[in-house]
């Protein structure tokens, strides 16, 4: 893989890490506000609060993972596989919530963002394959 393309992927994973950090700041550190913004209802149950905050804690872990990948995109492909699956799964879940009337339109910020990152991650794997780099 050429150095300018490698720089592009490093930048992609820096942006992806920051995307997850912003989400984690809102979701983990301001849990009730984020829940209300997504679902238009109060987050009063302490069990649901802990579960929802824990889900955003996973987003904080993705921030760390994508930061590691940004350091060396040719070495840490497994993190991208797991993170990409998480992005698609989270976006699909939010879309289901929206279509069933449980989530408001603000969730489209996350849905669209995560799908864009998923497409770029697929391109990353396509380029790894084309340049005969190790995927695992």
N, C-alpha and C positions, 0 to 999 in steps of 0.2 A: 504494500500500500504506500502511495506517495506521501511525502511529508505534508503537503497542503491538504490532502484528504484526511490525513491523521489529525491535523489541526482542526479541521471541521468537526470531526467526531469528538475530539476533546472539548471543543466549544459546546457541542450538542449536549454532552453529559454535564458540563458545568451549568448550562441553562436548565437542564432537567433537574439537577440537584437543587438549584434555586427555586424552581417551580414547586418542588416538594417541600422545601423549607418554608416558603410562603404559606402553603396549605397547612403545614404542621403548626406554624405560629398561630394561625387563626383557629384551627381545629383542636389542637392539643392545649394551647395556653388560653384560649377563649372559647371553650367547648360549648357552653350554653348559647352564646351569641351565634356561633357558626351553625349549630343545630337549628336554631330559630330561623336563621337566614335561608337554610336549605329546605326546611320542612314546614315553615310557618306555624310552629307550635312550640310551646315551652318544654324545656327538658327538665322535668321536675323529679323523675324517678331516679334515685341514686344508682341503681343497678344499670339502667340505660345510660346514665351519665358516664359511668365507668367503662362500659362497653364501647360507647361512642368515642370517648377520649382515647381508649386503647387502640381503636382503629386509626385514629390520627397519629398515635404513637408509631404505628407501622409506617406511616408516611414520613415521619421523622427519621426512621431507620433507612428508608429509601433515599433520603437526602444524603446520608452517610455513604450508602452504597454507590450512588451515582457519582459522588465526589471521588471515591476510590477508582471507579471506572474512568473518570476524566483524567486521572493521573496516568493511566496506561490502558487505553481502550483495547489493545490487542491481547491483554492478559486476563482481564476480568469479565469475560463474556457471560459467565454463569450468572453474575449479578444482573446483567441486562435481560437474560431470559426470565428470571424470576420477577424482576421489576416490570418487564413488559406484560407478563401474564397478569400481574397485579393491576396494572393500568387498565388493561382491557376489561378485566373482571369488575373493577370499581366503576368504570364508565358504564358498563352494561347494567350494573345494579342501580346506579343513579338514574339511568334512562328508564328502567322498569318502574322505579319509584315515581318518576315524573309521569309516565304514561298511565299509571294507576291513580294519579291524583294525589299522591302522598308528598311529592316534592314540588317546589316552586321552580320558576324558570332560571333562577340563579345557578342551579346545578349544571346548566349548559356550559358555563365557563369551565367547569372541571371536565365535563364530558368531551367537549371539543378539544380542550388542551390535551387530555390524556390520549384521545384518538390520534391527534397529530403526532405526539411523541411515539405512539405505537407504530405508526407508519414510518417515521424516521428510524426507529429501531429495526424495523424489517429491512429498510434500505441498508442499514449498518451491517446486518447479517448477510444480505445479498452481496455487498461489497467484500466482506470477509471471504465469502465463498468464491467470488469471482477472482480474487487475488490469491486464492489458495492459502489463506491464513487459517490457523486452527480456530475452530468455533468452540471447542471444548478442550 
